[in-house]
């Protein structure tokens, strides 16, 4: 019944004063385990999410990234590739890579909310004894609906993605390498920039618990929500 990372990070201020004794880097590591795509999918064993779902999400996110990058290839991009003799122009591709990364990040947040089961399990964990059996049945049914919906939606989306990317690569054979490079760069950026952003909430959270500054604590939770 100990708190895991997610529970500690979501504690109210009064509860955090009593229960959260972590240091700055311990809190930072907890954000990596619960929010960073790569670490969350493969190296976090203390949450209440299905490991199978997390692995599927990781590879699904790569497919999403690949397709978004393909959607950004237009006539001007193709003409530029032709002018450059097929050479990859990193400077020219930067805006496309950044736009793809931003759109990808927002889409992934939505998908994760639909697929993950930790919130349902925490509701069971925090249920009162009198309502425990009722809540268990309700939340398990909710988890089943989530998982079934997730796999149906993912199957439909991946079918569309596969068809579109397959057609794109068949028509624009000389752009395949450019698409792959753009996708890899965009995916790497999406994995790297959170490593920096996750430093921010701790600058407010840890001092707030040491110096009894509730407003700073609330600020850290707001920042934590958006990084």
C-alpha positions in Angstrom: 0.0 0.0 0.0 3.0 2.3 -0.3 2.7 5.2 -2.7 4.2 4.8 -6.1 5.7 7.7 -8.2 2.4 8.8 -9.7 0.7 8.9 -6.3 3.5 10.9 -4.7 3.6 13.4 -7.5 -0.2 14.0 -7.2 -0.4 14.4 -3.5 -2.1 17.4 -2.0 0.2 19.9 -0.3 -0.7 18.7 3.3 -0.2 15.1 2.3 3.1 15.8 0.6 4.4 17.5 3.7 3.8 14.3 5.6 4.7 11.6 3.0 7.0 13.1 0.4 10.6 13.0 1.7 12.2 12.8 -1.7 15.2 14.9 -2.8 15.3 16.9 -6.0 16.8 14.2 -8.2 14.6 11.5 -6.8 11.6 13.6 -7.8 13.2 14.2 -11.3 13.7 10.5 -11.7 10.1 9.9 -10.8 9.0 12.2 -13.6 11.2 10.3 -16.1 9.7 7.0 -15.0 6.1 8.2 -15.2 6.2 10.6 -18.2 9.2 9.9 -20.5 8.1 7.8 -23.4 11.1 5.5 -23.6 11.7 5.1 -19.8 8.0 4.8 -19.1 7.5 2.0 -21.7 10.5 -0.2 -20.9 12.0 0.8 -17.5 9.1 1.6 -15.1 7.9 -1.4 -13.1 6.2 0.3 -10.2 3.1 1.7 -12.0 -0.3 0.2 -12.5 -0.4 0.1 -16.3 -0.3 -2.9 -18.5 3.2 -3.6 -19.7 1.8 -5.0 -23.0 -0.2 -1.8 -23.6 2.9 0.4 -22.8 5.0 -1.5 -25.4 2.3 -1.3 -28.0 2.0 2.5 -27.3 5.7 3.0 -27.8 5.7 1.4 -31.3 2.4 3.0 -32.1 3.9 6.5 -31.3 6.7 5.8 -33.8 4.1 4.9 -36.5 2.3 8.2 -35.7 5.5 10.1 -36.0 6.4 8.5 -39.3 3.0 9.3 -40.8 2.9 12.9 -39.5 6.3 13.5 -41.1 5.0 12.0 -44.4 2.0 14.4 -44.3 4.4 17.4 -44.3 6.0 16.4 -47.6 4.5 18.7 -50.3 5.4 19.9 -53.8 7.9 22.4 -52.5 9.6 19.8 -50.4 9.8 17.4 -53.4 11.1 20.2 -55.6 13.8 21.0 -53.1 14.9 17.4 -53.0 15.1 17.4 -56.8 17.2 20.6 -56.8 19.6 19.2 -54.2 20.0 16.0 -56.3 18.6 13.9 -53.5 20.9 15.3 -50.8 19.4 15.8 -47.3 19.2 19.5 -46.4 19.0 19.6 -42.6 18.5 23.4 -42.4 15.6 23.3 -44.8 14.0 20.4 -43.0 14.2 21.9 -39.5 10.7 23.6 -39.5 9.1 20.4 -40.7 10.8 18.4 -38.0 9.8 20.8 -35.3 6.2 21.0 -36.5 6.0 17.2 -36.6 7.4 17.0 -33.1 4.9 19.4 -31.6 1.9 17.8 -33.3 3.2 14.3 -32.3 3.6 15.4 -28.6 0.0 16.6 -28.4 -1.5 13.5 -30.1 0.5 11.2 -27.8 -0.9 12.8 -24.7 -4.4 12.2 -25.9 -3.7 8.5 -26.8 -2.0 7.9 -23.4 -5.1 9.2 -21.6 -7.3 6.7 -23.5 -5.1 3.6 -23.1 -3.6 3.7 -19.6 -5.2 2.0 -16.7 -3.4 3.4 -13.7 -6.1 5.9 -12.8 -8.7 3.1 -12.6 -6.4 1.0 -10.4 -5.8 3.9 -8.1 -9.5 4.5 -7.7 -9.8 0.9 -6.5 -6.8 1.3 -4.2 -8.2 4.4 -2.6 -11.8 3.0 -2.3 -13.5 2.8 1.1 -14.0 -0.8 2.3 -17.8 -0.5 2.1 -17.7 0.4 -1.6 -14.7 -1.7 -2.5 -16.4 -4.6 -4.4 -18.6 -2.2 -6.3 -15.7 0.0 -7.3 -13.6 -3.0 -8.3 -16.3 -4.3 -10.7 -16.9 -0.8 -12.1 -13.2 0.0 -12.7 -12.4 -3.4 -14.1 -15.2 -3.0 -16.7 -13.8 0.5 -17.4 -10.3 -1.0 -18.0 -11.7 -3.7 -20.3 -13.5 -1.0 -22.4 -10.3 1.0 -22.5 -8.2 -1.9 -23.8 -10.8 -3.1 -26.3 -11.3 0.5 -27.6 -7.5 1.1 -27.8 -6.8 -2.0 -29.9 -9.7 -1.3 -32.2 -8.7 2.3 -32.7 -5.0 1.5 -33.1 -5.8 -1.2 -35.7 -7.9 1.2 -37.8 -5.4 4.0 -37.5 -2.4 1.8 -38.4 -4.3 0.4 -41.4 -4.8 4.0 -42.7 -1.2 4.9 -41.8 0.2 1.8 -43.6 -1.8 2.5 -46.7 -0.8 6.2 -46.9 2.9 5.7 -46.2 3.0 2.7 -48.6 1.5 4.9 -51.4 3.8 7.8 -50.5 6.9 5.6 -50.7 5.8 3.9 -53.9 5.2 7.3 -55.7 8.1 9.2 -54.2 10.9 6.7 -54.1 13.6 9.3 -53.9 12.0 10.8 -50.7 12.1 7.7 -48.7 15.5 8.3 -47.1 14.5 11.9 -46.3 11.3 10.8 -44.7 13.1 8.2 -42.5 15.7 10.8 -41.5 13.0 13.4 -40.6 11.1 10.8 -38.6 14.2 9.7 -36.6 15.2 13.2 -35.9 11.7 14.2 -34.8 11.4 11.1 -32.6 14.8 11.7 -31.0 13.9 15.3 -30.3 10.6 14.2 -28.7 12.7 11.9 -26.4 15.4 14.5 -25.6 13.5 17.7 -24.8 11.6 16.2 -21.9 14.9 15.4 -20.2 15.4 19.2 -19.9 11.7 20.2 -19.1 11.4 17.7 -16.2 14.0 19.8 -14.3 11.5 22.7 -13.9 8.9 21.4 -11.5 11.5 20.4 -8.9 12.7 24.0 -8.6 9.4 24.8 -7.1 8.3 21.6 -5.4 11.3 20.7 -3.3 11.8 24.2 -1.8 8.1 24.5 -1.2 8.1 21.4 1.0 11.2 22.5 2.9 10.0 26.1 3.5 6.2 25.5 3.8 5.3 27.5 0.7 2.0 26.1 -0.6 1.8 28.5 -3.5 5.1 27.3 -4.8 3.9 23.7 -4.5 0.8 24.4 -6.5 2.9 26.1 -9.1 5.1 22.9 -9.4 2.0 20.8 -9.9 0.8 23.1 -12.7 4.2 22.9 -14.4 4.3 19.2 -13.9 1.0 18.9 -15.7 2.3 20.6 -18.9 5.9 19.4 -19.2 
